[in-house]
Amino acid sequence: MPITREAIVHLTISLLFFAQGVCVVCLTPDGRISFTVNHASYSDDGTRVSFEKREVCEFNVVSLVYVFLMTSAAQHAAQTNVAFFCPTLLRSYQEDFGVNWTRWSDYVLTAPVMIVVVGVTNAIFDVFVLVSLFGSVALTIILGVISDVCVTLVRASSTKKSSETWASECETRSAIGTLLTLMWFAAISGAIFYAQNERVPTYATTTIYLVMTYFAFALWLTPNGMRRADTIVSLSRPDARACARVCFFLAIVPCLYAWAVIFVTFAYALHSSEGRPPDFVYAINIVLLVLYLGPFPYVHYASLSEKENLQTNAGELKRRCETAHAALGLVSKSALAWMVYWGLRRMQDDVAVINDR
């Protein structure tokens, strides 16, 4: 069985993410942070109200970094199985339908988690604000999925190609291969947590196995669902194209909201008399803002545009867009992970110097 270029690319990126996840857990100092909520207290007669911050939990921000690195490793492992076990399935996806459900499944979890990490590094510890950041970016990703599906239906209805090329035996082998790969990831991840904490936390095992099961199920479900796409969705070509463009531009709004909250907090810290934010916070804000609002939307819009173009090179253009998505994901997640490591290490060194004095 020949090894495709896509299999090599995804396998390499998966191993890079996995190696970085191991390094983050083993090398990064403890980053436990207390999360708070604003609590309102009322007088007995209801005429006075006072507000106070209450700690609700402690959480290690390194765990969040670990989650998005390992989720991305699992996603590329899943795509490696598709590319290796069934290149016909891969070509059909690239040339006919073009919705990479595995990648979108990764984005809908990792992008919101990343924005939460960015918020925490900007000293946003209020649970409800962090939940709103998570939900805003998740909504952005969901609208991106809708735009991708709409234009894909335009292309599928235009080419009149049958989706029966999604062979059931390829689906089964890909799902089994993905499941075994993710079980291996889960076993190694559990060993790492055990080495660090002398036990495996419940949230770690639960998250790992939920992600593992979800990717395997999504990989099996997608081809079967796409076989019946023409009977499920009744949008006409003009309606679907318009819906895709509207969803694309609407997706920018919640993302801008999340970044506005972060930069208002950052600007307030700059003008505070208690000192300016650390250097790594500047770096995280600039790098992630540029990637979130620059290359990622551009590549997605280019992908939407090429699906409307029914030329013979559409498959090659689709492969280029997928390669760009993979490269951008690797750059953004690796940059955030190592800037968090740099920041926590720097703060630990500063505390050590103060204690020595």
C-alpha positions as CSV (number, residue, x, y, z in Angstrom):
1,M,0.0,0.0,0.0
2,P,1.6,3.3,-1.1
3,I,2.1,6.0,1.6
4,T,0.6,9.2,0.4
5,R,2.0,12.7,0.9
6,E,-1.0,13.6,3.1
7,A,-0.3,10.6,5.4
8,I,3.3,11.7,5.9
9,V,2.3,15.3,6.6
10,H,-0.4,14.5,9.1
11,L,1.7,11.8,10.9
12,T,4.6,14.3,11.2
13,I,2.4,17.0,12.6
14,S,0.7,14.6,15.0
15,L,4.0,13.4,16.4
16,L,5.2,17.0,16.8
17,F,2.0,17.9,18.7
18,F,2.4,14.8,20.9
19,A,6.0,15.5,21.6
20,Q,5.2,19.1,22.6
21,G,2.4,17.9,24.9
22,V,4.8,15.6,26.7
23,C,7.4,18.4,27.0
24,V,4.7,20.8,28.3
25,V,3.6,18.5,31.1
26,C,7.1,17.4,32.1
27,L,9.0,20.8,31.8
28,T,6.5,23.5,32.6
29,P,6.3,24.7,36.2
30,D,3.1,24.4,38.1
31,G,0.7,27.0,36.9
32,R,-2.2,26.7,39.3
33,I,-4.6,29.6,39.2
34,S,-7.6,30.5,41.4
35,F,-10.7,31.2,39.4
36,T,-13.3,33.5,40.9
37,V,-16.9,34.7,40.5
38,N,-18.5,38.0,41.6
39,H,-20.9,37.3,44.4
40,A,-23.7,39.8,45.4
41,S,-24.8,40.0,49.0
42,Y,-28.0,41.8,50.0
43,S,-29.0,43.3,53.3
44,D,-32.0,41.8,55.2
45,D,-34.3,44.6,54.1
46,G,-33.1,44.5,50.5
47,T,-32.0,48.1,50.4
48,R,-28.2,47.5,50.2
49,V,-26.1,45.3,48.0
50,S,-22.4,44.6,48.2
51,F,-20.2,42.7,45.8
52,E,-17.2,40.5,46.5
53,K,-15.0,38.1,44.6
54,R,-15.1,34.5,45.7
55,E,-12.8,31.7,44.7
56,V,-14.6,28.7,43.2
57,C,-11.7,26.5,42.1
58,E,-8.1,26.1,41.4
59,F,-6.9,24.9,38.0
60,N,-3.6,24.3,36.4
61,V,-3.4,26.4,33.2
62,V,-0.8,23.9,31.9
63,S,-3.6,21.3,31.7
64,L,-5.4,23.5,29.2
65,V,-2.3,23.7,27.1
66,Y,-2.0,20.0,27.3
67,V,-5.6,19.5,26.2
68,F,-5.3,21.5,23.0
69,L,-1.9,20.0,22.0
70,M,-3.1,16.4,22.5
71,T,-6.5,17.1,20.8
72,S,-4.6,18.3,17.8
73,A,-2.3,15.3,17.9
74,A,-5.3,13.1,17.9
75,Q,-6.9,15.0,15.0
76,H,-3.9,14.6,12.8
77,A,-3.6,10.9,13.8
78,A,-7.1,10.4,12.6
79,Q,-6.3,12.1,9.3
80,T,-3.2,10.0,9.0
81,N,-5.4,6.9,9.2
82,V,-7.7,8.2,6.5
83,A,-4.8,9.1,4.2
84,F,-2.9,5.8,4.8
85,F,-5.7,3.2,4.9
86,C,-7.9,4.7,2.3
87,P,-6.4,7.3,-0.2
88,T,-9.5,6.8,-2.3
89,L,-11.6,8.1,0.6
90,L,-9.2,11.1,0.9
91,R,-9.4,12.0,-2.8
92,S,-13.2,11.8,-2.7
93,Y,-13.3,14.2,0.2
94,Q,-10.9,16.6,-1.5
95,E,-12.5,16.6,-4.9
96,D,-16.3,16.1,-4.1
97,F,-17.3,17.3,-0.7
98,G,-14.5,19.1,0.9
99,V,-15.8,19.3,4.5
100,N,-13.1,18.1,6.8
101,W,-15.1,17.1,9.8
102,T,-12.2,15.8,11.7
103,R,-10.4,19.2,11.5
104,W,-13.5,21.1,12.4
105,S,-14.0,18.7,15.4
106,D,-10.5,19.7,16.5
107,Y,-11.1,23.4,16.0
108,V,-14.4,23.6,17.9
109,L,-12.6,22.4,21.0
110,T,-9.0,23.7,20.7
111,A,-9.7,27.3,19.5
112,P,-12.0,28.1,22.4
113,V,-9.6,26.5,24.9
114,M,-6.7,28.6,23.4
115,I,-8.7,31.8,23.8
116,V,-9.3,30.9,27.5
117,V,-5.6,30.4,27.9
118,V,-4.9,33.8,26.4
119,G,-7.5,35.3,28.7
120,V,-5.9,33.7,31.8
121,T,-2.5,35.1,30.8
122,N,-4.1,38.5,30.7
123,A,-5.3,38.1,34.3
124,I,-8.9,37.3,33.4
125,F,-9.9,34.9,36.2
126,D,-13.6,35.4,36.4
127,V,-15.3,32.1,35.5
128,F,-18.3,33.7,33.7
129,V,-16.0,35.9,31.5
130,L,-13.9,32.9,30.6
131,V,-17.0,30.9,29.7
132,S,-18.2,33.8,27.5
133,L,-14.8,33.9,25.7
134,F,-15.0,30.1,25.2
135,G,-18.6,30.3,23.8
136,S,-17.8,33.3,21.5
137,V,-14.9,31.5,19.8
138,A,-16.9,28.2,19.7
139,L,-19.7,30.1,17.9
140,T,-17.2,31.4,15.4
141,I,-16.0,27.9,14.6
142,I,-19.6,26.6,14.3
143,L,-20.5,29.4,11.8
144,G,-17.3,28.4,9.9
145,V,-18.6,24.8,9.7
146,I,-22.0,26.0,8.4
147,S,-20.3,28.1,5.7
148,D,-18.1,25.2,4.7
149,V,-21.1,22.8,4.5
150,C,-23.2,25.3,2.4
151,V,-20.6,25.9,-0.3
152,T,-19.8,22.2,-0.3
153,L,-23.4,21.4,-1.2
154,V,-23.2,24.0,-4.0
155,R,-20.2,22.1,-5.4
156,A,-21.6,18.6,-4.9
157,S,-24.9,19.6,-6.6
158,S,-22.9,21.2,-9.5
159,T,-20.6,18.2,-10.2
160,K,-23.4,15.7,-9.9
161,K,-20.9,13.2,-8.5
162,S,-22.1,10.3,-6.4
163,S,-20.8,9.9,-2.9
164,E,-20.8,6.2,-3.1
165,T,-17.0,6.4,-3.4
166,W,-17.0,6.5,0.4
167,A,-16.5,2.8,0.6
168,S,-17.8,1.1,3.8
169,E,-14.7,-1.1,4.2
170,C,-12.5,2.0,4.1
171,E,-14.7,3.7,6.7
172,T,-14.4,0.7,9.0
173,R,-10.6,0.4,8.7
174,S,-10.1,4.1,9.2
175,A,-12.4,4.2,12.3
176,I,-10.6,1.2,13.8
177,G,-7.2,2.6,13.0
178,T,-8.2,6.0,14.5
179,L,-9.6,4.3,17.6
180,L,-6.4,2.3,18.2
181,T,-4.2,5.3,17.7
182,L,-6.1,7.4,20.1
183,M,-6.2,4.6,22.7
184,W,-2.4,4.6,22.4
185,F,-2.4,8.4,22.9
186,A,-4.6,8.0,26.0
187,A,-2.4,5.3,27.5
188,I,0.8,7.4,27.1
189,S,-1.1,10.5,28.4
190,G,-2.2,8.6,31.5
191,A,1.4,7.5,32.1
192,I,2.6,11.1,31.9
193,F,0.0,12.4,34.3
194,Y,0.8,9.5,36.7
195,A,4.5,10.4,36.6
196,Q,3.7,14.0,37.4
197,N,1.0,13.7,39.9
198,E,1.4,10.1,41.2
199,R,-2.2,9.5,40.1
200,V,-4.3,10.1,37.0
201,P,-6.8,12.9,37.5
202,T,-10.4,12.1,36.7
203,Y,-10.7,15.1,34.4
204,A,-7.7,14.0,32.4
205,T,-8.9,10.5,31.7
206,T,-12.4,11.6,31.1
207,T,-11.3,14.3,28.6
208,I,-8.9,12.0,26.8
209,Y,-11.4,9.1,26.3
210,L,-14.3,11.5,25.3
211,V,-12.1,13.0,22.6
212,M,-10.9,9.6,21.5
213,T,-14.5,8.3,21.2
214,Y,-15.8,11.4,19.5
215,F,-13.1,11.4,16.8
216,A,-13.6,7.7,16.0
217,F,-17.4,8.2,15.9
218,A,-17.2,11.3,13.8
219,L,-14.8,9.7,11.3
220,W,-17.3,6.8,10.9
221,L,-20.4,9.0,10.8
222,T,-19.3,11.6,8.2
223,P,-19.2,9.5,5.0
224,N,-22.6,7.9,5.8
225,G,-24.1,11.3,6.5
226,M,-22.7,12.8,3.3
227,R,-24.3,10.0,1.2
228,R,-27.7,11.4,2.2
229,A,-26.7,15.1,2.1
230,D,-28.9,15.8,-0.9
231,T,-32.0,14.5,0.9
232,I,-31.3,16.2,4.2
233,V,-30.5,19.7,2.9
234,S,-32.9,21.4,0.5
235,L,-31.1,24.7,0.0
236,S,-30.9,25.9,-3.6
237,R,-27.5,26.8,-5.0
238,P,-28.0,30.6,-4.7
239,D,-29.3,30.3,-1.2
240,A,-26.5,28.0,-0.1
241,R,-23.9,30.3,-1.5
242,A,-25.4,33.4,0.1
243,C,-25.7,31.5,3.4
244,A,-22.0,30.5,3.3
245,R,-20.9,34.1,2.8
246,V,-23.2,35.5,5.5
247,C,-22.0,32.9,8.0
248,F,-18.4,33.6,7.2
249,F,-18.7,37.3,7.9
250,L,-21.0,36.7,11.0
251,A,-18.3,34.4,12.4
252,I,-15.9,37.4,12.7
253,V,-18.2,39.2,15.2
254,P,-18.0,36.8,18.2
255,C,-14.3,36.4,17.6
256,L,-13.8,40.2,17.7
257,Y,-15.9,40.3,20.9
258,A,-13.5,37.8,22.6
259,W,-10.4,39.8,21.5
260,A,-12.1,43.1,22.6
261,V,-12.6,41.7,26.1
262,I,-8.9,40.6,26.2
263,F,-7.5,43.9,25.0
264,V,-9.6,46.0,27.2
265,T,-8.3,44.1,30.2
266,F,-4.8,44.3,28.7
267,A,-5.1,48.1,28.2
268,Y,-6.4,48.5,31.8
269,A,-3.3,46.6,33.1
270,L,-1.0,48.9,31.0
271,H,-2.4,52.0,32.7
272,S,-2.5,50.5,36.1
273,S,-0.2,51.9,38.8
274,E,0.7,48.3,39.9
275,G,3.1,47.6,37.1
276,R,2.9,46.5,33.5
277,P,2.2,43.0,32.2
278,P,5.1,40.6,31.7
279,D,6.7,40.4,28.3
280,F,5.3,37.0,27.4
281,V,1.7,38.5,27.6
282,Y,2.6,41.0,25.0
283,A,4.0,38.3,22.8
284,I,0.9,36.0,23.2
285,N,-1.5,38.8,22.5
286,I,0.2,40.0,19.3
287,V,1.0,36.6,17.8
288,L,-2.4,35.0,18.5
289,L,-4.4,38.1,17.4
290,V,-2.5,38.2,14.1
291,L,-3.1,34.5,13.5
292,Y,-6.8,34.5,14.6
293,L,-7.8,37.5,12.5
294,G,-5.3,37.1,9.7
295,P,-4.2,33.9,8.0
296,F,-6.9,31.6,9.4
297,P,-9.9,33.6,8.0
298,Y,-8.0,34.2,4.7
299,V,-7.3,30.5,4.2
300,H,-10.9,29.6,5.0
301,Y,-12.3,32.2,2.6
302,A,-9.9,31.0,-0.1
303,S,-11.1,27.4,0.5
304,L,-14.8,28.5,0.2
305,S,-14.0,30.4,-3.0
306,E,-12.2,27.5,-4.6
307,K,-15.1,25.1,-3.9
308,E,-17.3,27.4,-6.1
309,N,-14.8,27.1,-8.8
310,L,-15.4,23.8,-10.7
311,Q,-12.1,23.7,-12.6
312,T,-10.1,20.5,-12.9
313,N,-7.4,21.8,-10.4
314,A,-10.0,22.2,-7.6
315,G,-8.6,19.1,-5.8
316,E,-5.1,20.5,-5.8
317,L,-6.3,23.9,-4.5
318,K,-8.2,22.0,-1.7
319,R,-5.1,20.1,-0.7
320,R,-3.1,23.4,-0.5
321,C,-5.8,24.9,1.7
322,E,-5.7,21.9,4.0
323,T,-1.9,22.0,4.2
324,A,-2.1,25.7,5.1
325,H,-4.7,24.9,7.8
326,A,-2.4,22.2,9.2
327,A,0.7,24.5,9.2
328,L,-1.2,27.4,10.8
329,G,-2.6,25.2,13.5
330,L,0.9,23.8,14.3
331,V,2.4,27.3,14.4
332,S,-0.3,28.9,16.5
333,K,-0.7,26.1,19.1
334,S,3.1,25.6,19.4
335,A,3.7,29.3,19.8
336,L,1.0,29.6,22.5
337,A,2.3,26.5,24.4
338,W,5.9,27.6,24.5
339,M,5.1,31.2,25.3
340,V,3.1,30.0,28.3
341,Y,6.1,27.8,29.3
342,W,8.4,30.8,28.9
343,G,6.1,33.0,31.0
344,L,5.7,30.5,33.8
345,R,9.4,29.7,33.9
346,R,10.3,33.4,34.0
347,M,7.9,34.0,36.8
348,Q,9.3,31.1,38.7
349,D,12.8,32.4,38.3
350,D,11.8,35.8,39.5
351,V,10.2,34.4,42.6
352,A,13.4,32.4,43.3
353,V,15.5,35.5,43.0
354,I,13.3,37.4,45.4
355,N,13.4,34.6,47.9
356,D,17.2,34.5,47.7
357,R,17.3,38.1,48.6
